[in-house]
Amino acid sequence: SVQPTMSTTALAAPIGATLALVVAYKVKFTSTLFSYHPTLLSLGWLAITPYAVHMVRESKKADKEAKVQKVQIHSVVNWISYAAAAGGLFAIYRNKELMAASKGQIAKHLVSPHGKSGAVATLLATLSLGIAVKNASTAKEPTLWKS
């Protein structure tokens, strides 16, 4: 049988990056505060996260030294992904606050299904990151914080 030369996760990163670029183009990135919301979230979740997943999968096949390096890269890339997503969330929060204030209103957050599902996704991502930090801080093997 023919073995694939590129894993699904390795393929997902450039596809996700392309999708993120399409989103950035469609929302005219940097034209408004709102445009940062879909652009940064797409960049974080679609472009950067698959690369982090690829690194951790590659670490499973690596020798001990390479494994530590790949897991460290995975960690750093995940933090970058989370930071991009946090930037996208801040942008939409701030945009909603400014729009409401310009009309003399108080902004209502998390009222639509989109907002509620975004809040759940954010909570799950934060929980996952917290678990990873806990596991890394108590790991017997070297990690980003214990090399």
N, C-alpha and C positions, 0 to 999 in steps of 0.2 A: 504494500500500500504506500501511497505517496504521503509523506509527512509535510504538513504546512510549514512554511518558512517564517511566518509571522503569526504570533498568537492573536487571539481575538482582542485581548486587552491592549496589545501593542497597536493594533489597527484602530481601536476606539479613540485613542488620543488624537491622531490627526483628523479623524472624522469629526470628533467633538470640537476640535479647534476650528475646523472649517465651518461648522454650524454656528459657533460663537462669533466668527467673523461675519457671517451672513446676518445674524441678529444685530451685531454692532452697526453694520451697514444699513439695515432696514430701519433701525430706530435713530439713525443719524447720530451716532455716539458722540458725545461731548456737546451736542447742540442744546440739550436741556439737562437739568438735574435728573429728571425721570429716566433719560436714556442710560444712565449709569446702572439702573436697577436690572433690566434684562441683560445688559452687556456683561456686567461683573458676575451675575449669577450664572450665565451661560459659560463664561470663561472658567469660573470655579468648578462648576459641576460637570460640564460637558468636555472641557479641554484639559483641565489640570488633574482632576480626580482619576480619570482612566490611566494616566501616566503613573500616579501613585500606586494604583492597583497593580499595574504592570511590574513596577519595581518590587513589590512584596511577593508577587508570584515568581519573579526571577530569583529572588533570594532563596526560595525553597530548593532551587537546583544548584545553588552556588556552594563553593567551599566556605569554611568558617569565616575567613577574612572578608571575602567578597560578600558573604551574607550580611555581615555587620554593616558594611558600606551601603548595600542596597536597602536595608531596613532603615538606615539613617536618612538616605535619600527619600524613601517613602514617607518618613516622618516630616521632613522639611517640606516636601511637596504637598502633603496633606495640610500643613499649617498655611501654606500659601493659598491653597484652594479655599480653606475656611476663611481666610482674610478677604479674599475676593468676594466670597458670598456675603460676608459681613458688610463689606462695602456696598454691595448691591442692596442689602436690606436697609442699611442706614440711608441710602439715597432715596428709597421709596418712602421711608418713614419721614424723612426731612421734607421731601417734596410734598407729601400729603399735609404736613404741618404748615408749610408755607402757603400752599393753595388755600387751605381753610382760613388761615389768618388774613389773607388778602381779601377774603369775603366777610371778615368779621365773625367767623364760625370757629367751632372747636372741631379738630380733626377726629374722625371716627376710624379707628384701626381694627383690623381683623374682623370685618363684618361680612365680607364676601367669601364664597367657597375658596377662591384663589388665595386670599389672605390667610384663611384658616389652615389650608393645606400647607402654605408656606411656613406658618408658625409651627406646625407639626414637624415638617421636614427640618426646620432649624433646631427644634428641640431634640430630634433624633440625632442630627449631626453633632450637636453639642454633647449629647450623652455618649455617643461613639468616641468623640475626641477625649472626653473625660476618662472613659474606660481605657483608652489607649495610653493616656498619660499615667494612669494608675498602674497599668500593666508594665509600662516601661520603667517606672520608678521602683518597682519591686522585682524586676526581672533578674535572673541569675546570669544571663548572657549580657555582654556589653550592649548598650543602647546609645541613643543620641546623648543622653545625660550621663551615662556611665561608660565611658570608653577607656 
